[in-house]
Amino acid sequence: MINTRTVDGVHRPKSGAKQYSNEELLLMKTQDIRYVLQKAQSEKKKVERLQSALHCIGCPPSNRHTYFAEDREEAKELEQIVFSSKEKAVIPGQLPKKIKKKVAAAYKELEERKKRADELQNIVMDMGLRKELMGKGRKRKLRDDEIVHPTAGPVYKWRKERKR
């Protein structure tokens, strides 16, 4: 009964939502931005790691080995061994289906992670703008004819104030 009151004979519960001050809201927004920024950075690192792993999959190896022989007979033997091993090398078109499937799945995952990293970066930018708009200072939204370089989102201008 402590958390309710009667209005016209009907019990009404008090609002359970806590009222936060503007400073508390700014602090919470900052913490949210930091969390999303951390996730965006970790996603970028995962993309870089995947890209480096997938960099040369499907390309024939371009490494060259230098073989040394004591005489001409040994050189001919080495030549035969090297040319026979080059013929056995796997050409990307002749990869087994299982490996092709894994490579395709890895590239699909890479694209999805790139898209997610971009989305997280956009969220960080949007949250930063909202936090700045909640802050102190007089600001106004610029009209379309006032914008020098048009962008997709709204553009705001803050009034110049002297910092003391």
C-alpha positions as CSV (number, residue, x, y, z in Angstrom):
1,M,0.0,0.0,0.0
2,I,3.0,2.3,0.3
3,N,3.7,2.2,-3.4
4,T,0.1,2.9,-4.4
5,R,-2.4,5.7,-4.0
6,T,-6.0,6.0,-4.5
7,V,-7.5,8.3,-7.2
8,D,-11.2,8.5,-7.2
9,G,-11.4,5.4,-5.0
10,V,-9.2,3.3,-7.4
11,H,-5.8,2.1,-6.4
12,R,-3.1,3.4,-8.7
13,P,0.5,2.2,-8.4
14,K,3.2,4.8,-8.3
15,S,5.5,5.0,-11.3
16,G,8.2,2.4,-10.9
17,A,10.5,4.1,-13.4
18,K,13.4,6.0,-11.8
19,Q,13.8,9.6,-13.0
20,Y,17.5,10.1,-14.0
21,S,19.2,13.5,-14.1
22,N,20.7,14.8,-17.3
23,E,24.2,14.1,-16.1
24,E,23.3,10.5,-15.2
25,L,21.8,10.0,-18.7
26,L,24.9,11.4,-20.3
27,L,27.1,9.0,-18.3
28,M,25.0,6.0,-19.3
29,K,25.1,7.1,-22.9
30,T,28.9,7.3,-22.7
31,Q,29.1,3.8,-21.3
32,D,26.8,2.5,-24.0
33,I,28.9,4.2,-26.7
34,R,32.1,2.7,-25.2
35,Y,30.6,-0.8,-25.2
36,V,29.5,-0.6,-28.8
37,L,32.8,0.9,-29.9
38,Q,34.6,-2.0,-28.2
39,K,32.4,-4.5,-30.1
40,A,33.1,-2.6,-33.3
41,Q,36.8,-2.8,-32.8
42,S,36.8,-6.5,-31.9
43,E,34.7,-7.1,-35.1
44,K,37.3,-5.2,-37.2
45,K,40.1,-7.3,-35.7
46,K,38.2,-10.5,-36.6
47,V,37.7,-9.2,-40.2
48,E,41.4,-8.5,-40.5
49,R,42.3,-11.9,-39.1
50,L,39.9,-13.6,-41.5
51,Q,41.2,-11.6,-44.5
52,S,44.8,-12.5,-43.7
53,A,43.9,-16.2,-43.5
54,L,41.9,-16.1,-46.7
55,H,44.3,-13.9,-48.6
56,C,45.9,-16.6,-50.8
57,I,43.4,-19.4,-50.7
58,G,42.8,-20.6,-54.2
59,C,46.0,-19.2,-55.6
60,P,48.9,-21.5,-56.6
61,P,51.9,-21.1,-54.4
62,S,54.5,-18.7,-55.8
63,N,57.5,-19.8,-53.7
64,R,60.7,-20.8,-55.4
65,H,63.2,-23.1,-54.0
66,T,66.9,-23.2,-54.9
67,Y,68.4,-26.6,-55.1
68,F,72.2,-27.1,-55.1
69,A,73.8,-30.1,-56.7
70,E,77.4,-31.4,-56.6
71,D,77.5,-32.5,-60.3
72,R,75.4,-32.7,-63.5
73,E,74.0,-36.1,-62.7
74,E,72.6,-35.0,-59.3
75,A,71.2,-31.8,-61.0
76,K,69.3,-33.9,-63.5
77,E,67.8,-36.0,-60.7
78,L,66.8,-32.9,-58.8
79,E,65.2,-31.5,-61.9
80,Q,63.1,-34.6,-62.4
81,I,62.0,-34.6,-58.8
82,V,61.0,-30.9,-58.9
83,F,59.1,-31.1,-62.2
84,S,57.2,-34.2,-61.1
85,S,56.2,-32.5,-57.8
86,K,55.0,-29.4,-59.7
87,E,52.7,-31.6,-61.8
88,K,51.2,-33.0,-58.6
89,A,50.5,-29.6,-57.3
90,V,46.8,-28.9,-56.7
91,I,45.3,-26.3,-59.1
92,P,42.5,-24.2,-57.6
93,G,39.9,-25.5,-60.1
94,Q,40.7,-29.1,-59.1
95,L,40.1,-28.6,-55.3
96,P,37.8,-31.2,-53.7
97,K,34.2,-30.2,-53.1
98,K,34.6,-30.3,-49.3
99,I,37.4,-27.7,-49.4
100,K,35.6,-25.5,-51.9
101,K,32.6,-25.5,-49.5
102,K,34.8,-24.5,-46.6
103,V,36.4,-21.7,-48.6
104,A,33.0,-20.4,-49.7
105,A,31.7,-20.5,-46.2
106,A,34.8,-18.6,-44.9
107,Y,34.3,-15.9,-47.6
108,K,30.6,-15.6,-46.7
109,E,31.5,-15.2,-43.0
110,L,34.0,-12.6,-43.9
111,E,31.4,-10.6,-45.8
112,E,28.9,-10.9,-42.9
113,R,31.5,-9.7,-40.5
114,K,32.5,-6.7,-42.7
115,K,28.8,-5.7,-42.9
116,R,28.4,-6.1,-39.1
117,A,31.5,-4.0,-38.5
118,D,30.1,-1.2,-40.7
119,E,26.8,-1.3,-39.0
120,L,28.4,-1.1,-35.5
121,Q,30.5,1.9,-36.7
122,N,27.3,3.6,-37.9
123,I,25.7,2.9,-34.6
124,V,28.6,4.4,-32.7
125,M,28.4,7.6,-34.9
126,D,24.7,7.9,-34.3
127,M,25.0,7.4,-30.6
128,G,27.8,10.0,-30.4
129,L,25.6,12.5,-32.2
130,R,22.7,11.9,-29.8
131,K,25.0,12.3,-26.8
132,E,26.3,15.6,-28.2
133,L,22.8,16.8,-28.8
134,M,21.9,16.0,-25.1
135,G,24.9,18.1,-24.0
136,K,25.1,21.7,-23.1
137,G,25.1,24.5,-25.6
138,R,22.6,26.0,-28.0
139,K,22.3,24.2,-31.3
140,R,20.1,24.2,-34.3
141,K,19.4,21.9,-37.2
142,L,20.6,23.4,-40.5
143,R,18.2,23.8,-43.4
144,D,18.9,22.2,-46.7
145,D,19.9,25.4,-48.4
146,E,22.4,26.2,-45.6
147,I,24.3,22.9,-45.9
148,V,27.6,23.3,-47.8
149,H,28.3,19.6,-48.3
150,P,25.0,17.7,-48.2
151,T,25.0,14.3,-46.4
152,A,22.4,11.6,-45.7
153,G,21.9,12.6,-42.1
154,P,20.8,15.8,-40.4
155,V,23.5,18.5,-39.8
156,Y,23.6,20.6,-36.6
157,K,25.4,23.8,-35.8
158,W,26.3,24.9,-32.3
159,R,26.4,28.5,-31.2
160,K,29.9,29.7,-30.4
161,E,30.4,30.2,-26.7
162,R,33.4,31.5,-25.0
163,K,35.2,28.9,-22.9
164,R,36.2,30.3,-19.5
